[in-house]
């Protein structure tokens, strides 16, 4: 079901915001949460239900959230990573059990440094020695917290959290790796991608195309497999991200299309940079103007009516 009017947009935005807020409480005070593992499952099901309602709208709202604010970064980052892992699991045809462990690890991988992660998103100076030590130890400490303090019973989930910063350098296809190494490799790519597109006080976020290019030209060539799957899953320019078209107009991506590099967009400015009275639908799959460049959200200084844009996206979906 797509967004049809402003009330539906506000309701859906509220549901995603409530999910993020609840996750923030869970990660911020995990030791005070009753039945922690069951609560993580609950948030996972909530996320899946929202994506089943309309995956493109969900991705749109998440990317807007991730690229426009560094407040409550830990919960926002965890939710973006979990959503991307869920979509990647389908693209990579992971077994359901592996998918569950991967998504739950994405939600909780930084549980041992939630407060510090939120602080670092707002910090401009270099990390202090005590902060560096917390960062260095947070993965194994997080796994220990899940196993010993929070009653998590899934050993694969715990192992992926414990080792999600380990460098596995085997030049082996993803499907041939042991399950925990396979999931760690996926989570490392997703974690890095989501971190690069998100702004900090110390730096602006990167464009999605620059982030994908960095991942796929890294030291481990086998990240290409995950990078290509990520592009197939969410598009080269995912819903909610900004692009400049070849005629110098600015657009925001609304929906994916059968071609990862040719999404449906809403043109929001003229070539002169002036905001249009109403956004205009353009299917880059159908012809020119083509996308000239993806833009980091930080370079776009516009106040947009997102419910009108998503309403246009609903029309695009009906016409597809």
C-alpha positions in Angstrom: 0.0 0.0 0.0 1.5 3.4 -1.0 1.1 6.8 0.5 -2.2 8.4 -0.9 -2.5 11.5 1.3 -0.9 13.6 4.0 -2.6 11.7 6.8 -1.3 8.4 5.6 2.2 9.9 5.2 2.1 11.2 8.8 0.8 7.9 10.1 3.5 5.9 8.4 6.2 8.4 9.4 5.0 8.1 12.9 5.2 4.3 12.9 8.8 4.3 11.6 9.7 7.0 14.2 8.1 5.0 17.0 10.1 2.0 15.9 13.3 4.0 16.0 12.4 5.5 19.4 11.6 2.1 20.9 14.8 0.7 19.5 16.7 3.7 21.1 15.3 2.8 24.5 16.1 -0.9 24.0 19.7 -0.1 23.0 20.2 2.7 25.6 19.0 0.7 28.6 19.2 -3.0 27.7 19.7 -4.3 31.2 16.4 -2.8 32.3 14.5 -4.5 29.5 12.4 -7.6 30.4 12.8 -10.4 27.9 15.3 -8.7 25.8 15.6 -11.3 23.0 11.8 -11.4 22.5 11.8 -7.6 22.3 14.4 -7.7 19.5 12.2 -10.2 17.7 9.2 -7.8 18.2 11.1 -4.9 16.6 12.2 -7.1 13.7 8.6 -8.2 13.0 7.5 -4.5 13.2 10.2 -3.5 10.7 9.2 -6.4 8.3 5.5 -5.4 8.5 6.3 -1.8 7.6 8.5 -2.9 4.6 5.7 -5.3 3.5 3.3 -2.4 3.5 5.5 -0.5 1.0 9.3 -1.2 0.8 10.1 1.8 -1.3 8.3 4.2 1.1 10.1 2.5 4.0 13.5 2.9 2.3 12.6 6.5 1.5 11.8 7.4 5.1 14.9 5.6 6.4 17.3 7.3 4.0 15.8 10.7 4.8 16.3 9.9 8.5 19.8 8.6 8.1 21.1 11.4 5.9 19.4 14.4 7.5 20.1 14.1 11.3 22.9 12.9 13.6 20.7 13.0 16.7 20.0 9.5 18.1 22.5 8.2 15.7 22.9 4.7 17.2 19.3 3.7 16.9 18.9 5.3 13.5 22.1 3.5 12.2 21.0 0.1 13.7 17.6 0.4 12.1 19.1 1.3 8.7 21.6 -1.6 8.9 18.9 -4.1 9.9 16.6 -3.0 7.1 19.4 -3.3 4.5 20.4 -6.7 5.9 16.8 -7.9 5.6 16.7 -6.8 2.0 20.1 -8.3 1.3 19.2 -11.6 2.9 16.5 -12.0 0.3 18.8 -10.9 -2.6 21.5 -13.3 -1.5 19.0 -16.1 -0.8 20.1 -16.6 2.8 18.4 -19.4 4.9 15.7 -17.9 7.2 17.8 -18.8 10.3 20.8 -16.9 8.9 18.6 -14.0 8.0 17.2 -13.8 11.5 20.7 -13.9 13.1 22.0 -11.3 10.7 19.2 -8.8 11.2 19.3 -9.2 15.0 23.0 -8.7 15.0 22.6 -5.6 12.9 20.1 -4.2 15.5 22.4 -4.9 18.4 26.0 -4.9 17.1 26.9 -1.7 19.0 25.0 -2.4 22.2 28.2 -2.1 24.3 28.8 1.5 23.1 25.3 3.0 22.4 25.9 6.1 24.5 29.3 6.7 23.1 28.1 6.2 19.5 25.6 8.9 20.0 28.2 11.2 21.4 30.7 10.5 18.6 28.1 11.5 16.0 28.1 15.0 17.6 31.8 15.2 18.4 34.3 17.2 16.2 37.5 16.5 18.1 39.5 13.3 17.9 38.6 10.3 20.0 40.2 10.3 23.5 42.2 7.2 24.7 39.3 6.0 26.9 36.9 6.4 23.9 39.2 4.5 21.6 39.4 1.7 24.2 35.6 1.5 24.3 35.4 1.3 20.5 38.1 -1.3 20.4 36.4 -3.6 22.8 32.7 -3.0 22.0 32.3 -6.0 19.7 33.4 -8.8 22.0 31.9 -7.0 25.0 28.6 -6.7 23.1 28.5 -10.4 22.4 29.2 -11.1 26.1 26.4 -8.8 27.2 24.0 -10.6 24.9 25.0 -14.0 26.1 25.5 -13.4 29.8 23.4 -10.5 30.8 20.6 -10.4 28.3 19.7 -14.0 27.9 20.1 -14.3 24.1 20.0 -17.9 23.1 21.0 -17.7 19.4 24.8 -18.5 19.2 25.1 -17.3 15.6 23.6 -13.9 16.6 26.1 -13.6 19.5 29.1 -14.7 17.4 28.3 -12.2 14.6 28.1 -9.3 17.1 31.3 -10.5 18.9 33.3 -10.6 15.6 31.6 -7.9 13.4 34.8 -5.9 13.3 37.1 -8.9 12.6 39.0 -8.8 9.4 38.3 -12.0 7.4 40.5 -12.0 4.4 39.8 -15.4 2.8 39.3 -15.0 -1.0 36.3 -17.3 -0.9 32.8 -16.8 -2.4 30.2 -15.9 0.2 28.2 -19.1 -0.1 31.3 -21.2 0.7 32.1 -19.4 3.9 31.1 -20.7 7.3 27.8 -19.1 8.4 29.3 -16.7 11.0 32.0 -15.4 8.5 29.4 -15.0 5.8 27.2 -12.9 8.0 30.1 -10.9 9.4 31.2 -10.1 5.8 27.6 -8.9 4.9 27.2 -6.9 8.1 30.6 -5.2 7.7 29.7 -4.0 4.2 26.3 -2.8 5.4 27.7 -1.1 8.5 30.3 0.8 6.4 27.8 1.8 3.7 25.3 3.1 6.2 28.0 5.0 8.2 29.3 6.7 5.0 26.0 8.1 3.9 25.2 9.4 7.4 26.4 12.9 8.5 28.5 13.6 11.6 29.4 16.9 13.2 33.0 16.1 12.1 32.1 15.4 8.4 29.2 15.4 6.0 27.7 12.2 4.6 28.8 10.9 1.2 26.5 10.2 -1.7 25.3 6.7 -2.1 27.2 6.1 -5.3 30.4 7.2 -3.8 29.8 4.9 -0.8 29.1 1.9 -3.0 32.2 2.6 -5.1 34.4 2.8 -1.9 33.0 -0.5 -0.7 33.6 -2.3 -4.0 37.1 -1.0 -4.6 38.3 -1.9 -1.1 41.0 -4.4 -0.1 38.6 -7.4 -0.2 37.5 -7.9 -3.8 34.8 -10.3 -2.5 32.9 -7.3 -1.2 32.0 -6.8 -4.8 29.5 -9.7 -4.5 27.8 -8.0 -1.6 28.1 -4.5 -3.1 26.4 -5.7 -6.3 23.6 -7.4 -4.3 23.1 -4.2 -2.3 22.7 -2.2 -5.5 20.2 -4.8 -6.8 18.3 -4.7 -3.5 17.9 -0.9 -3.0 19.2 0.6 -6.2 22.3 2.6 -7.0 20.4 5.7 -5.8 17.9 4.3 -3.3 14.5 5.9 -2.5 15.0 9.0 -0.4 18.3 10.1 -1.9 19.0 13.1 -4.1 20.2 13.2 -7.7 21.1 15.8 -10.3 19.7 15.2 -13.8 21.6 16.0 -17.0 19.4 19.1 -17.6 20.6 20.5 -14.2 17.3 19.9 -12.4 17.3 18.4 -8.9 15.3 15.3 -8.1 14.7 13.0 -5.3 14.4 9.2 -5.9 10.9 7.9 -5.0 10.8 4.3 -6.1 13.1 1.6 -7.5 12.6 0.2 -11.0 13.6 -3.1 -12.7 16.9 -1.4 -13.5 19.0 -0.5 -10.4 20.5 2.6 -12.0 17.2 3.9 -13.5 14.8 4.7 -10.6 11.5 6.7 -10.7 12.3 10.3 -9.4 10.4 13.4 -8.4 11.9 16.5 -10.1 11.8 19.2 -7.4 13.6 22.2 -9.0 14.0 23.8 -12.3 17.4 24.2 -14.0 17.7 27.5 -12.3 17.5 25.9 -8.9 14.1 27.3 -8.0 11.8 24.8 -6.2 8.8 23.8 -8.5 5.3 24.5 -7.2 4.6 20.7 -7.3 7.1 17.9 -7.8 7.1 16.3 -11.3 7.3 12.6 -11.9 10.1 11.4 -14.2 10.8 7.7 -15.0 14.5 7.6 -15.9 13.8 4.1 -17.2 11.7 5.7 -20.0 14.3 8.1 -21.3 16.1 11.4 -20.8 17.0 13.4 -18.9 19.2 10.8 -17.3 20.8 11.0 -13.8 24.1 12.9 -14.0 25.2 12.5 -10.4 24.0 11.3 -7.0 24.2 14.0 -4.3 25.0 13.9 -0.6 22.0 15.1 1.4 24.2 17.8 3.0 24.4 19.7 -0.3 20.6 19.9 -0.7 19.2 22.9 1.2 15.5 22.6 0.3 12.3 22.2 2.3 10.3 19.6 0.4 6.8 18.4 0.8 7.5 14.7 1.2 3.9 13.5 1.3 3.3 15.1 -2.2 6.5 13.3 -3.4 5.4 10.0 -2.0 1.9 10.5 -3.4 3.5 11.0 -6.8 5.4 7.8 -6.1 2.2 6.0 -5.5 1.0 7.1 -8.9 4.3 5.8 -10.4 3.7 2.4 -8.8 0.2 2.2 -10.2 1.4 3.0 -13.6 4.3 0.4 -13.5 
